[in-house]
Amino acid sequence: MYDILNFSVPTPYPVGPVNLYLVKSGETNVLIDTGPYTEEAKEAFIENLKKFGLTPGDIHYIIITHAHQDHMGLAGWIKSQSGAKICTHIRNVYWITNYPGELERQRKYFKDFWRKNGVPEEIIRRMELYWNFFKDHSKSTSVDCFIEKDSLFMVEGAELELNYTPGHAIGHISVKIDDKFISGDHLLLDITSNPVIEPPLPGETERPLSLPLYLNSLEKTLTIEGIKEVLPGHGTPFKNHKKVIKQKIKHYHKRKDQIYKKLGKDPMTLFQICRKVFSELPDDQRFLALSETQGHLDLLLIENKVTIEEIDGITYYVKG
């Protein structure tokens, strides 16, 4: 027999608190996600465990759904308290084992990416604050078991199905336990799971196509049998997940069509298109909006509805 205990810890992000799940199975405690590395999250983590008669030293395994700071940041600290083994998808490992190095690699990649996609230098400089804000919200640690595809994680009294659901993050996994689906940020009820663009992993040359991957993962989740309740990374648990998924798929295709209509005969950069779609947004807060716009352009490229032109080293999009 097992129990799934859930609680939340605060984050310094607009999304608000992050939900953590503790699977108590026999004498084994499996924590799913950790919260960010902040004093507020650490204190809340300790106080919530106390309610269950536990301490950080009682954690045996940590499963990280994806390599965003609010889901992985405290992993190293918890491991230092308990010796817990950390398990995650192999594509999350760079973030977890070399957090400062990966943060810097991504910062440099996006600085070049924004330049190539027409973002003015002043706005790039202001968006650099994005990286500075996150720099202390996670600490490097080792990873003990690597997941590469859908897998089973067996502990006494419980069987955890680990489903690879890339999109919101390239290394995202969701965890099914009987009829419960712990979805991380793959599936949220009232919050958009922004499929964030990411650089190629070291040794790779092509950027993952986050939004097409995310839509594929949503379709895959529709086929997973036996889900009765979703336990998300943010917000409240919910049922009727298939309806939620279908609404999200419809939303993304509607936004894709809206972006297509913004395109004219003249070539436009990613930045120019993003400004048209998200006209009310301050320019220095455009990271996620640029990411979302790029995702829809990726879909339109796959559908051969747009083409790319390179002019003086800058990428432009035109209707195909």
N, C-alpha and C positions, 0 to 999 in steps of 0.2 A: 504493500500500500504506500501511497505517497500523498503529499499535500503540496499545493501551489500557493505560496504566500506572496502577496504583492504589496508594494509600498512605493512611494515616490521620494525623490530628493530634488532640491532646487537646482536650477541651472541659471547662468547669467545671460541666457539667450531669449529672444522674443518668443520662442515656442513654449517657454515655461518649464514646469517640472518634468522630469523623465521618470517613467515607470520602470521599476526593477522587479524581477520575479525570482523567488527562491523556491526551488523544488526540493522538498524534504522527503527523501526516499530511504526508509530504513535508517541507518546511521549516517547516510551520505547527504550532504547539502550541496546542491548545484545552483549557483547564482547565474542568472541570465541578465547581462549588462550591469554597469557599475555606477553610472553618474560621472560627472566631470571631476577633475582634480582641483577642487576648491575647498576651503575650510568649511563653508556652509554645507556643501554636499557631504563631506566627510562626517561632520557632526550629525547630520540628519541620518546618514547611513548607520552610524553607531546607535543612535537613539531608536531607530526603527527595529534594528536587530534585537535590542534589549526587550522590546515588547513581546518577542517570540522566545525569550530566554536564551538568546544567542549573542555571540561576539564576532567580530571579523575573523578571529582565529578559528572559528568553527566552519569556515567555508572550505570545501574540498575541491570543487571545480568551478571555474568561471567560463561561461560561454559568452563570447562577444558577438552580437549580431552584425555589427559593422563598425568600421573605423572612423567614427565621428566622436568628438571629444566627450559629448554627454553620454555616450554609451560605453566608452572604454577608459576614460581618464583615470579612474581610481583603481584600475586593475593591478597595476604594479604595487601600489600601497597595500591593497588587500592581500596580494601574494606575499608581501613582506611580513604580514601579520600571521598568515596561516600556512604558507607553503602550498597554497592552492595551485592546481594545474590549470593553465589557460588554454582554451580551445577556441579556434576561430577559422574562418576561411583563409586559405593560403594567400589570397590577394590583399588581406588586411595586414600581413606580417610586417611590411616595411614601416607602416605607421606605428605599430606597437613596439617593435624592437629598436627603432631608431627615430623616435618622434621628432627631435630637433632637425635631424637631417632630412626627413621626409617633408617637414613643414617648409624648410628652405628650398628643397627641390621643387615643390609645388608652387611656391611663391615666384621663383624664377620662371617656371614654365608659364604661369598665367600672365606675368608681366610681358613676356614675348607674345603670348597668345592675344592679349588685349591690343597690343600695338598692331599686330597683323590684321586685326579685325576692326581697326578704325577708331579705337577708344583714344581720346585726346590724352596727352601726357599728364596734364594737371589732374584729370579724373583718375588716371592710373595711380598717381601719387597718393590721392586721397583714399583709394581703395586698398592701398598698402596697409592701412590701419586695420583692415580685416585680419591680416596675418598676425600683426602685433597683439591684437586682442586675444587670440587663441593660444599664444605661445606657451603659457604656463598651465594650460588646462588639461595636460596629460603628461605622463612620465614614461620613459622607455622601460620596457621589461621584456622578459623572454616569453616565448610561446612554446607550449609543450605538445600540442597535437594540432595537426593541420587538416582542414576539410577542403576537398577539391570538388566534390560533387555531392548529390543527395546521399546522406549517410544515416546510420543508426548510432545513437549514443546510449549505451546500456549502463544502467546502474541498478543496484539491488532494488527490486520492486517497481521499476519504472523504465519505460522505453521512450526515448526522445528521438523523434524523427527530425533530422536537420535538412531543411529544404533550401537549396541555393536559389535565391531570389534577387539577382542583381538588378540595378536600376537606380534606386535612390543612392546607392553606393555600389561600386563594382564588386565588392566582397560581401555583399549582404546575404545573411542567412536568416530564415525563420524557423521556429521550433514548434512542432506539433506534438502534443502529449494527449493521447486518446482523442477527445473531441475539442480540445483547447488548442488554439493557434496563437502562439506568442510571436507577434509580427514585427517587432522592432519598429522601424519607420517604413517598412514596406507597405503596410496597410494601416491607415489612420482614418478615423471617422470624419471629423470636421476640419482636418488640417490637410493641406496639399503636401504630398510626399515629393518634394521637388527633386527630380532626378538630376543631381549635380554633375556637371561635366568634370572630368578628371583627366590628368595627363596619362600617357602610356606608362605602364609599369617599367621599371628599369629592365633593359633588354628587349623591350617591345618598341614598335615604331608607330603604331596606329592608336589614336585616342579612342577609348571605349565610347560607343554610341549610347549614352545613358538613357535617354528617353525611349528609343526603340527597344533597348534591353528591358526597361521597366514595363512597357506595355506587354512584352513577351512574358515577363514574370507574372503580371496580373492574369493573363490568359492561362498560364500554368496553374496558378492558385485556384482558378475556377475548376480545375480538374482534380484537385486533391480531395479525396473522399473523407467524409466523417467529421468535417469541421462544424461545430455548433456555436462556438463563441470565439471571438478574436480578442486577445489580450494585447493591446497596442503599446508602443513605446511612449506615446503621449496621448492624453485624453482618456476617456472612459471606455471600458470593454463594451463590445457590441455584438449583436447577432445579425443574421441575414446578410452575411458577408458577400454573397454573390450579387445581391442588389447593389451594394456599395461599390464593388469592383466594376460592374457594368456602368454605373454612373461616372466613375473616374475615367474609364476608357472613353466614354462619350465626351466628357469634358475636354480631354486632351485632343481628340480629333476636332472638336469644335474650335479650340484655340488654334490648332494648326491651320484650319480653314481661314480663321480671322487674320492670321499672319500672312497667309498667301494673298489675301485680298489687299494687304498693305503694300505689297510689292507692285512696282510699276514697270515701265519699259526701261527706265534708267537703272543702272547698277546701284545697289545700296549695300553698305557694310552692315555687319551684325549690330554695331552700335546704333546706326541710324534706324534700323528696323526696330530695335529694342525701344528706342525713344518714341517711336510712333505707337508701339503697342502699349507701353507703360509710361505714358506721357506725364502722369502725375508724380512719378517717382523722382526724388532728388538723385542727381547723377552719381554722387559718391556712395549711394546705397544700391547700386545696380548689379552687384555680383550675382545674386540669385536670379534676378530678372534676365541678365545676359545669358546665364546658364539655361534658363527655361526657353528663351528665344532660340538659342543654338540647338536645343533638343528638337524643337519643332522644325527648324531648318534641316536638321538631319533627316527627319521623317520625309520632308518634301524632296530632299535629294534622293532618298531611296525610291520614292514614287516617281522620280524623273519629272517633277513639276517645277523644279528650279535647277539652275546650273550655276557654276562658280566661274568667275573671271578674276584673274590676278592682274592688278594694275599697280605698277611701281611698288611691288611687295605687299600690297594690301589686298585682302580677299573681299570680293563683292559678290552679291547674289542677284540674279535676274530670273524672271519667269522663264521656264523652259518652253 
